[in-house]
Amino acid sequence: MKTNLAESIRNTPEGKEANEILRACVHCGFCTATCPTYQLLGDELDSPRGRIYLIKEVLEGNEVSAKTQLHLDRCLTCRSCESTCPSGVRYGRLVDIGRGIVDKHVKRSVVDSAKRNALNAIVPNQSAFKPLVRIGQTVRPLLPESLRRKVPTSAQGNTTWPESSHERKMLVLDGCVQPVLAPEINAAAARVLDRIDISLLRAPAAGCCGAVTFHLNKQEDALDHMRRNIDAWWPLIENGAEAIVMTASGCATMVREYGHLLASDPVYAAKAERVTELTRDLSEIISAESGRVQQKLGAEPALELGDKPRIAFQSPCSLQHGQQIRGKVEATLRACGYELTEVPDSHLCCGSAGTYSILQETLSQRLLKNKVSALESGQPIAIATANIGCLSHIRSGTKLPVRHWIELLDERLEAVS
């Protein structure tokens, strides 16, 4: 694609990066076939190809309008288009750049700004998020059905954290919403790794990965979240932690970008790059240690296919598109005795996408309905996923149990121990 960026941005770091991405696009349209919003709306401007042209127009100095902002807001940043694109266009990074520039030129309504500011103040901040969730849980029976299904119940699984210390040590990101909504996830990960002689360590000063703030276009604030996490992790990294384990695939996608996003920071660039190098999705760790996990599971009697528990696995966009990890969770679940059902259109987003389910509720609910229908079509007894946002969103749309896959593995290991 030919470009002629405006002088004001042409030689900036963002301008140079955007120009390189734009030039990689050949306008083939393959991305439209896998874009969730284009599938729903049928509008070229709600497809990756259309949004790329909108961003190109903005970068070339043409008029920026509220309509441009709307079409960029409707993007889930699911990055399904990146998995489809034959030219390797880094669309996710381009739309982040485009949104940041558009927001500087187009003033949002008072209501929209207030909503975004409130989300940014509450969601990444446990001291604000936790009490609000607890209040919601207390009054949950009194809420209308449309609101009640969005408030999680207060029931929790096993949150016991192993106390043993092993020679091999890895860090884990607690994150922001996961410790409040599902503290059992990291506890299950710690128990599974403990069984294969790996200690999972928490850094109390670490918090939100920065994704929520970054995708609300408060990108400088998001960089501060990243710097804080690096500071919290660094002493443990220097002390020999061999990996930073992400139990939420959305967080993993963000932390893998630290090196790139902080590349121009003279104080944090090298440390950020090291953090990126050490970051591993939990599925990668378990897959790499599959032999030891299988040894712990032991030899179980062979089961007929119909005797195995039927599970539908929802592969989050941040896992299959953001990190380009496919098949690892599925292989682990099959190895420990689960039958996985077929999930139609498994590449499409569930509609969670961070704060998207609040800011674009109508589209999000349509995507959720489609995803739940696909997941339930194979008549599973439960749904497994790999990201807290997807877990919470899908749970609001189905009566089936929705759990993190590491909990299922933990239960299998507990049963044979």
Secondary structure, 3 states (H helix, E strand, C coil): CCCCCCHHHHCCHHHHHHHHHHHHCCCCCHHHHHCHHHHHHCCHHHCHHHHHHHHHHHHCCCCCCHHHHHHHHCCCCCCHHHHHCCCCCCHHHHHHHHHHHHHHHCCCCHHHHHHHHHHHHHCCCHHHHHHHHHHHHHHHHHCCHHHHCCCCCCCCCCCCCCCCCCCEEEEECCCCCHHHHCCHHHHHHHHHHHHCCEEEEECCCCCCCCHHHHHCCCHHHHHHHHHHHHHHHHHHHHCCCCCEEECCHHHHHHHCCHHHHCCCCCCCHHHHHHHHHHEEEHHHHHHHCHHHHHHHHCCCCCCCHHHCCEEEECCCHHHHHHCCCCCHHHHHHHHCCCEECCCCCCCCCCCCCCCHHHHCHHHHHHHHHHHHHHHHCCCCCEEEECCHHHHHHHHCCCCCCEEEHHHHHHHHHHHHC
